[in-house]
Amino acid sequence: MPLTAKQVSAAQPKDKPYKLTDANRLYLYVAVSGTKSWRCNYLDGGKDKTKTFGQYPAMSLADARMAHVQFRDVQDAPASDTAPTFKKVAEAWLKIKLPTLSNPKHQLQVAKTIEQYVYPHIGGKPIDQIKRQELVNIVRLVAESGVVETAHRVAGRINMVFDYAQDAGLIEAHAANDLTRVIEQRKRKKPMPSIPPGEAPALFAAIATYDEPVTELGLMLMAHIFVRTKELRVAQWTEINYEDAVWVVPEDRMKLRKPHVVPLSKQAIKLLRELAVLAGKSPYILNSPLRFGHPVSENTLLFALYRLGYRGRMTVHGFRALASSVLNEKTDFDADAIERQLSHKEKDEVRASYNRAEYLDQRRIMMQWWSDWIDAQCVHQGLIGASE
């Protein structure tokens, strides 16, 4: 039977090294020291050899299987004095890479950039005969056509194809590293405007004056839970669990394409109950005052901030920056818990393989602290009493 992730995690060292067999000759080797590594045995020229793919947990069971499939594809390929073409190698890489991308649109874009910008130049050349200057010319040509961002993506994908070829033993080294240095740097997106924490009391006072209740309550709810606008705008009552005090945002509305649990503070629940009265039987939390049974329009909350005098100073997305700033600078909450609440992607993939915890208990405490902080700003403006 193939291994499970639980079996791999639970494997403990013994007096002698031992193996846990997965499938197709892949196995987990557990050393006396406790080190776990992914290996497979194979024949090379009639001699028994061992291939080591990486160590657990830096390389997960799924990653080890992927590396094993890649290695077997190379081993099973018919012998030839000529290395496979770039296109053949790229197709093998795409076969492994694309299933890891959950968004079909992204899958299409990855495949299309290589097909459109790279294959016409080096698709038919053996992978071991492609020179650095050829790769430089490709990415420069893309950049000169006016699509600098695409040029950076092309450079990155060329590099990954060559990495794949190197890991598969098709080439010893390659010249595709750091191709982006020969093209113009990406234009950095300007951060969304957000007020500094010291201006929060005035902002909340301004929101309290807004004359449309759904929008007023929606802005305050956004302040308390600081999710992305699209995540809240079409949120439905079926997603709220009052008993557990959580809101589970479905994966299809999340940027990372996985469900996101938002702990609800006492203040957030109070706002939701007020919105429920206004929504009536509408399925949407932010029911449109103009079209019953529909969510508020895409720019309702943003334009409300504009009308309150915050154009260029504060956006709906800015509530995320405000919360991040206060929580990181004024508290001792774990930075990973803050990042998880913001639903940010872990930039370090190795770190991410270790860091699977949801930090839910800590995030519950943190979100209540944050709502209490907001209340303190409102008390400062006389919007609520100190005891509320």
C-alpha positions as CSV (number, residue, x, y, z in Angstrom):
1,M,0.0,0.0,0.0
2,P,1.3,3.5,-0.8
3,L,2.4,5.6,2.1
4,T,0.2,8.3,3.8
5,A,1.4,11.7,5.0
6,K,0.5,10.6,8.5
7,Q,2.8,7.5,8.3
8,V,5.7,9.6,7.0
9,S,5.3,12.1,9.8
10,A,5.0,9.4,12.5
11,A,8.1,7.4,11.4
12,Q,10.6,7.3,14.3
13,P,14.3,6.3,14.3
14,K,15.2,2.7,15.4
15,D,18.4,0.9,16.3
16,K,19.1,0.3,12.6
17,P,18.2,2.3,9.5
18,Y,15.0,1.1,7.8
19,K,12.8,1.8,4.8
20,L,9.1,2.6,4.3
21,T,8.1,1.7,0.8
22,D,5.7,3.9,-1.1
23,A,5.2,2.8,-4.7
24,N,7.2,2.2,-7.9
25,R,10.4,1.8,-6.0
26,L,10.1,5.1,-4.1
27,Y,10.8,4.8,-0.4
28,L,11.4,6.8,2.8
29,Y,14.8,6.0,4.3
30,V,14.9,6.6,8.1
31,A,18.4,6.9,9.5
32,V,19.4,6.1,13.1
33,S,19.9,9.8,13.6
34,G,16.2,10.4,12.7
35,T,17.0,12.0,9.3
36,K,14.3,11.0,6.8
37,S,15.1,11.1,3.1
38,W,13.3,10.1,-0.1
39,R,15.1,7.6,-2.3
40,C,14.7,5.0,-5.0
41,N,16.9,2.2,-6.3
42,Y,17.4,1.7,-10.0
43,L,19.6,0.0,-12.6
44,D,22.2,2.0,-14.6
45,G,24.3,0.0,-17.0
46,G,23.4,-3.2,-15.2
47,K,24.6,-1.8,-11.8
48,D,22.4,-1.1,-8.8
49,K,22.3,2.6,-7.9
50,T,20.4,4.7,-5.4
51,K,18.8,8.1,-6.2
52,T,18.2,10.5,-3.3
53,F,15.5,13.2,-4.0
54,G,15.5,15.2,-0.8
55,Q,14.9,15.1,2.9
56,Y,11.6,15.2,4.8
57,P,9.9,17.5,5.8
58,A,11.5,20.0,3.4
59,M,10.3,17.7,0.6
60,S,6.8,16.4,1.3
61,L,5.4,13.1,0.2
62,A,3.6,14.7,-2.8
63,D,6.8,16.5,-3.8
64,A,8.8,13.3,-3.6
65,R,6.3,11.5,-5.8
66,M,6.5,14.3,-8.3
67,A,10.3,14.2,-8.3
68,H,10.2,10.4,-8.6
69,V,7.9,10.5,-11.7
70,Q,10.2,13.1,-13.3
71,F,13.2,10.8,-12.6
72,R,11.4,7.7,-14.0
73,D,10.4,9.6,-17.2
74,V,14.1,10.3,-17.8
75,Q,15.2,6.7,-17.0
76,D,12.5,5.1,-19.2
77,A,13.3,7.3,-22.2
78,P,15.1,5.5,-25.0
79,A,18.8,6.0,-25.1
80,S,20.1,8.7,-27.5
81,D,23.3,10.5,-28.2
82,T,21.2,13.7,-28.5
83,A,19.6,15.4,-25.6
84,P,15.8,16.1,-25.9
85,T,14.7,19.4,-27.4
86,F,13.7,22.4,-25.3
87,K,10.1,21.8,-26.3
88,K,10.2,18.2,-25.2
89,V,11.6,19.1,-21.8
90,A,9.2,22.0,-21.4
91,E,6.2,19.7,-22.1
92,A,7.5,17.3,-19.5
93,W,7.8,20.2,-17.0
94,L,4.4,21.5,-17.8
95,K,2.9,18.0,-17.2
96,I,4.1,18.3,-13.6
97,K,3.7,22.0,-13.1
98,L,0.2,22.7,-14.4
99,P,-1.7,20.4,-12.0
100,T,-0.2,22.4,-9.1
101,L,-1.9,25.6,-10.3
102,S,-5.5,25.6,-9.1
103,N,-6.6,28.4,-11.4
104,P,-7.3,27.2,-15.0
105,K,-6.7,30.7,-16.3
106,H,-3.2,30.7,-14.8
107,Q,-2.5,27.2,-16.2
108,L,-3.3,28.5,-19.7
109,Q,-1.2,31.6,-19.3
110,V,1.9,29.5,-18.1
111,A,1.7,27.2,-21.1
112,K,0.9,30.0,-23.6
113,T,3.8,32.2,-22.6
114,I,6.3,29.4,-23.4
115,E,4.5,28.4,-26.6
116,Q,4.2,32.0,-27.9
117,Y,7.5,33.5,-26.9
118,V,10.0,30.7,-26.5
119,Y,9.2,27.7,-28.8
120,P,9.6,29.8,-32.0
121,H,13.2,30.5,-31.1
122,I,14.6,27.5,-29.3
123,G,11.8,24.9,-29.2
124,G,13.5,22.5,-31.6
125,K,17.0,22.8,-30.2
126,P,18.5,20.2,-27.9
127,I,18.4,21.5,-24.4
128,D,22.1,21.0,-23.9
129,Q,23.0,23.2,-26.9
130,I,21.2,26.3,-26.0
131,K,23.5,29.3,-25.2
132,R,23.0,32.1,-22.7
133,Q,22.9,34.7,-25.4
134,E,19.9,33.0,-27.1
135,L,18.0,33.2,-23.8
136,V,18.9,36.8,-23.3
137,N,17.7,37.7,-26.8
138,I,14.4,36.0,-26.1
139,V,13.5,37.9,-23.0
140,R,14.8,41.2,-24.3
141,L,12.7,40.8,-27.4
142,V,9.6,40.3,-25.3
143,A,10.5,43.3,-23.1
144,E,11.1,45.5,-26.1
145,S,7.6,44.7,-27.4
146,G,6.3,46.7,-24.4
147,V,5.2,43.9,-22.1
148,V,7.9,44.0,-19.4
149,E,5.8,42.1,-16.9
150,T,5.4,39.2,-19.4
151,A,9.2,39.3,-20.1
152,H,9.8,38.6,-16.4
153,R,7.4,35.7,-16.5
154,V,9.0,34.3,-19.6
155,A,12.4,34.5,-18.0
156,G,11.2,32.8,-14.9
157,R,9.6,29.9,-16.8
158,I,12.6,29.4,-19.0
159,N,14.7,29.1,-15.8
160,M,12.3,26.5,-14.3
161,V,12.4,24.4,-17.5
162,F,16.2,24.4,-17.3
163,D,16.1,23.6,-13.6
164,Y,13.9,20.7,-14.4
165,A,16.3,19.5,-17.0
166,Q,19.2,19.8,-14.6
167,D,17.4,17.9,-11.8
168,A,16.5,15.2,-14.3
169,G,20.1,14.7,-15.2
170,L,19.7,15.9,-18.8
171,I,22.3,18.7,-18.3
172,E,25.0,19.3,-15.8
173,A,24.5,23.1,-15.5
174,H,22.6,25.8,-17.4
175,A,22.8,29.5,-18.3
176,A,19.2,30.5,-17.6
177,N,19.7,31.8,-14.1
178,D,18.9,35.4,-13.3
179,L,17.7,36.3,-16.8
180,T,15.6,39.1,-15.5
181,R,18.7,41.2,-14.8
182,V,19.0,42.0,-18.6
183,I,15.5,43.6,-18.8
184,E,13.8,46.5,-17.2
185,Q,12.7,46.0,-13.6
186,R,9.0,45.4,-12.9
187,K,7.0,48.5,-12.1
188,R,6.1,48.2,-8.4
189,K,2.5,48.7,-7.7
190,K,1.8,51.6,-5.5
191,P,0.4,50.5,-2.2
192,M,-3.3,51.3,-1.6
193,P,-3.7,54.5,0.4
194,S,-4.2,54.0,4.1
195,I,-4.4,56.4,7.0
196,P,-1.8,56.2,9.8
197,P,-3.1,54.7,13.1
198,G,-3.2,58.2,14.6
199,E,-6.0,59.2,12.2
200,A,-8.2,56.2,12.9
201,P,-10.4,58.0,15.5
202,A,-11.4,60.7,12.9
203,L,-12.0,58.0,10.2
204,F,-14.4,56.1,12.4
205,A,-16.2,59.4,13.4
206,A,-16.6,60.2,9.7
207,I,-18.0,56.7,9.0
208,A,-20.6,57.2,11.8
209,T,-22.0,60.2,9.9
210,Y,-22.7,58.2,6.7
211,D,-26.4,58.4,5.9
212,E,-26.9,55.0,4.4
213,P,-26.9,52.3,7.1
214,V,-25.8,49.2,5.1
215,T,-22.8,51.1,3.8
216,E,-22.0,52.5,7.2
217,L,-22.2,49.1,8.9
218,G,-20.3,47.5,6.0
219,L,-17.4,49.9,6.4
220,M,-17.2,49.3,10.1
221,L,-17.5,45.5,9.6
222,M,-14.6,45.8,7.1
223,A,-12.6,47.7,9.7
224,H,-13.1,44.9,12.3
225,I,-12.4,41.9,10.0
226,F,-10.1,43.5,7.4
227,V,-10.7,41.0,4.6
228,R,-10.4,41.8,0.9
229,T,-13.3,43.8,-0.6
230,K,-14.5,41.0,-2.9
231,E,-14.5,38.5,-0.1
232,L,-17.0,40.6,2.0
233,R,-19.0,42.2,-0.8
234,V,-20.8,39.0,-1.9
235,A,-20.6,37.3,1.5
236,Q,-23.7,35.3,2.4
237,W,-25.4,34.5,5.7
238,T,-24.9,30.8,5.2
239,E,-21.2,31.3,5.6
240,I,-21.6,32.7,9.2
241,N,-21.4,30.4,12.1
242,Y,-22.6,32.3,15.2
243,E,-22.2,29.4,17.5
244,D,-18.4,29.1,16.8
245,A,-18.1,32.8,16.1
246,V,-16.4,32.3,12.7
247,W,-17.0,33.3,9.1
248,V,-15.7,30.8,6.6
249,V,-15.0,32.4,3.3
250,P,-15.3,29.9,0.4
251,E,-12.2,29.1,-1.6
252,D,-13.7,30.5,-4.8
253,R,-13.6,34.0,-3.4
254,M,-10.1,33.7,-1.9
255,K,-7.0,34.9,-3.7
256,L,-5.1,31.7,-2.6
257,R,-8.0,29.5,-3.7
258,K,-8.5,27.8,-0.3
259,P,-11.1,28.5,2.4
260,H,-10.3,31.2,4.9
261,V,-11.5,31.2,8.5
262,V,-12.2,34.6,10.0
263,P,-12.7,34.6,13.8
264,L,-15.5,37.0,14.7
265,S,-15.1,39.3,17.7
266,K,-18.1,40.4,19.8
267,Q,-18.2,43.7,18.0
268,A,-18.2,42.0,14.5
269,I,-21.1,39.7,15.6
270,K,-23.0,42.8,16.8
271,L,-22.5,44.5,13.4
272,L,-23.6,41.3,11.6
273,R,-26.8,41.1,13.6
274,E,-27.6,44.8,12.8
275,L,-27.0,44.0,9.1
276,A,-29.2,41.0,9.3
277,V,-32.2,43.2,10.3
278,L,-31.5,45.4,7.2
279,A,-31.0,42.4,4.9
280,G,-34.3,40.7,5.8
281,K,-34.5,37.5,3.7
282,S,-31.7,38.5,1.3
283,P,-29.0,35.9,1.1
284,Y,-26.3,38.6,1.1
285,I,-24.8,40.2,4.2
286,L,-24.4,43.5,2.4
287,N,-27.7,43.6,0.7
288,S,-28.0,46.4,-1.9
289,P,-30.5,49.1,-0.7
290,L,-31.3,49.7,-4.4
291,R,-31.7,46.1,-5.6
292,F,-33.1,43.7,-2.9
293,G,-31.6,40.2,-3.1
294,H,-28.3,41.5,-4.7
295,P,-25.0,42.5,-3.0
296,V,-23.9,46.1,-2.9
297,S,-22.1,47.2,-6.1
298,E,-18.3,46.8,-6.5
299,N,-17.5,50.4,-5.6
300,T,-20.1,51.1,-2.9
301,L,-17.8,51.1,0.0
302,L,-14.9,52.8,-1.8
303,F,-17.1,55.7,-3.1
304,A,-18.5,56.1,0.4
305,L,-15.0,56.8,1.6
306,Y,-14.6,59.3,-1.2
307,R,-17.7,61.1,-0.2
308,L,-16.4,61.3,3.4
309,G,-13.4,63.1,2.1
310,Y,-10.9,60.3,2.0
311,R,-10.1,60.1,-1.7
312,G,-6.4,59.5,-2.1
313,R,-6.0,59.0,1.6
314,M,-7.9,55.8,2.4
315,T,-9.3,52.8,0.5
316,V,-11.3,49.8,1.5
317,H,-8.2,47.7,1.1
318,G,-6.5,50.3,3.4
319,F,-8.2,48.7,6.4
320,R,-5.9,45.7,5.9
321,A,-2.9,47.9,6.0
322,L,-4.2,49.8,9.0
323,A,-4.7,46.5,10.9
324,S,-1.4,45.1,9.8
325,S,0.4,48.2,10.9
326,V,-1.2,48.3,14.4
327,L,-0.9,44.6,15.0
328,N,2.7,44.4,14.0
329,E,3.9,47.5,15.7
330,K,1.9,47.7,18.9
331,T,1.4,44.0,19.9
332,D,3.3,40.9,20.6
333,F,1.1,38.7,18.4
334,D,3.0,36.1,16.3
335,A,3.8,37.6,12.9
336,D,2.7,34.3,11.3
337,A,-0.7,34.6,12.9
338,I,-1.1,38.1,11.5
339,E,-0.1,37.0,8.1
340,R,-2.5,34.1,8.3
341,Q,-5.3,36.4,9.2
342,L,-4.5,38.6,6.3
343,S,-4.5,35.4,4.1
344,H,-1.1,36.2,2.7
345,K,0.9,33.6,0.8
346,E,4.0,32.3,2.5
347,K,6.9,33.6,0.3
348,D,9.4,31.1,1.6
349,E,8.2,27.7,0.2
350,V,10.5,25.7,2.5
351,R,9.2,27.6,5.5
352,A,5.6,27.1,4.3
353,S,6.2,23.3,4.3
354,Y,6.8,23.5,8.1
355,N,4.3,26.2,8.8
356,R,0.9,24.6,8.2
357,A,-0.8,25.8,11.5
358,E,-3.8,28.0,11.2
359,Y,-3.1,29.8,14.5
360,L,-6.9,29.8,15.0
361,D,-6.8,30.1,18.9
362,Q,-4.3,32.9,18.7
363,R,-6.2,34.6,15.9
364,R,-9.4,34.6,18.0
365,I,-7.6,36.5,20.8
366,M,-6.0,38.8,18.2
367,M,-9.2,39.7,16.5
368,Q,-10.9,40.5,19.7
369,W,-8.0,42.7,20.7
370,W,-8.2,44.5,17.4
371,S,-11.9,45.1,17.8
372,D,-11.3,46.4,21.3
373,W,-8.6,48.7,19.8
374,I,-11.2,50.1,17.3
375,D,-13.7,50.6,20.2
376,A,-11.0,52.6,22.0
377,Q,-10.7,54.9,19.1
378,C,-14.4,55.3,18.9
379,V,-14.5,56.1,22.7
380,H,-11.9,58.8,22.0
381,Q,-14.4,60.4,19.6
382,G,-17.4,60.0,21.9
383,L,-19.0,57.6,19.4
384,I,-19.6,54.9,22.1
385,G,-19.4,54.9,25.9
386,A,-16.3,53.6,27.6
387,S,-18.2,50.6,29.0
388,E,-19.6,49.4,25.7
